Amino acid sequence: MDNIWWDAEAYRGVPDKEDPNAVVYNTTEVHTGPENKRECPCDTCPLAQQCLENATECSAMRNWCSKGDYKDSDLQRLLRGIK
């Protein structure tokens, strides 16, 4: 006897009517990251070329990439290598 297998997670595009809290695995939602509130901090930074050559980033860049915003005091602060 042959078993027929199907991927239950791939076919769960619509939540169950009986279980509104069911996890939906197959969606067309696109995750584009945070909505940036400010321009890239590197655009006006005098150390931008140095960071590019040394593969480093400051606290302002890390916050801007994750939250879309940064404090002016974070520019050129806590430089570290990009992982």
TAQUI-V782861 format. One record per residue. N is the residue number from 0. RES is the residue in one letter. SS is DSSP state (2 for helix, 1 for strand, 0 for the rest). Layout:
N:RES:SS
N:RES:SS
//
This chain:
0:M:0
1:D:0
2:N:0
3:I:0
4:W:0
5:W:0
6:D:0
7:A:0
8:E:0
9:A:0
10:Y:0
11:R:0
12:G:0
13:V:0
14:P:0
15:D:0
16:K:0
17:E:0
18:D:0
19:P:0
20:N:0
21:A:0
22:V:0
23:V:0
24:Y:0
25:N:0
26:T:0
27:T:0
28:E:0
29:V:0
30:H:0
31:T:0
32:G:0
33:P:0
34:E:0
35:N:0
36:K:0
37:R:0
38:E:0
39:C:0
40:P:2
41:C:2
42:D:2
43:T:0
44:C:0
45:P:0
46:L:0
47:A:2
48:Q:2
49:Q:2
50:C:2
51:L:2
52:E:2
53:N:2
54:A:0
55:T:1
56:E:1
57:C:0
58:S:2
59:A:2
60:M:2
61:R:2
62:N:2
63:W:2
64:C:2
65:S:2
66:K:2
67:G:0
68:D:0
69:Y:0
70:K:0
71:D:2
72:S:2
73:D:2
74:L:0
75:Q:0
76:R:0
77:L:0
78:L:0
79:R:1
80:G:1
81:I:0
82:K:0
//
